[in-house]
């Protein structure tokens, strides 16, 4: 299992907790990134929104791509998965920008392609906002241009949304044949596009059995296109405590939902402009990306067993959220990541043996 985390570019992940003691500032996120690779994390996801949908549109949020470029220069091992929304980025220019950051990082840049959902943000920033299926049609063309620009020179493309003539991009990315392209989505349009044109599928939080079903469906789509197996990631909000009672107390604290929180209206816009496979609850509202449904809540041993279930379902990557970020990342690394990677914590038939868990977790 690889362990990634969402970089807190919005100053937190809890819509109903005003101050999470994590600032949307360069000093804070750079400290997090540098520390995270020291303690065992493999990847950080740098989300992209120009307005803050967690704490409210008036709150600060960091720009994804300039932050990624800066992090590329101050980290050494961490994969930088940078979110990108095609409606906000010309594909040829983004391909050039990403290739340059890939060189700065020596091949550690990947993309998380996201079709825009926030109509109000697009309006405020003067960007075209397409309806759902049109967004994916645009994304399909966008991906074609980026892929060809990374692999070839003298690229010509003429589509409904984009046109390039004799495009040359040098130097090519360090990552070959291209930087990894992740994407997520639950509509038919999204799953068909991602299974054809992306390298990895990332999912909202859900229990392992539901994730297993999604992986089977997505893998079957890949087979129909004649494409090789892919990678799978899942979002999860993690709470690790020495006792189950303490973990549940923290869960109650963060799900004390207040519907008048600053991000609630933005959340309603997200629901209106996405096509989800299932209804969401106010508890889902309190933590983004359905992270609580993954149920990484409990003692270190309980969380480790849950992770083993995800591994058995076919998950390669956990995209974690924590609050407050630095303190909880340290706790998770010390109590889950490092013990799980000890030689005796071998996974047998999807689960760690009882003796391995006893040794790993003391």
Beta strands, then each sheet from edge to edge (+ up, - down):
strand 1: 2-6
strand 2: 43-46
strand 3: 79-84
strand 4: 109-113
strand 5: 155-158
strand 6: 163-167
strand 7: 181-183
strand 8: 200-203
strand 9: 231-240
strand 10: 296-298
strand 11: 317-321
strand 12: 347-348
strand 13: 351-352
sheet 1: 10+ 9+ 8+ 7+ 4+ 3+ 2+ 1+ 11+
sheet 2: 5+ 6-
sheet 3: 12+ 13-
end
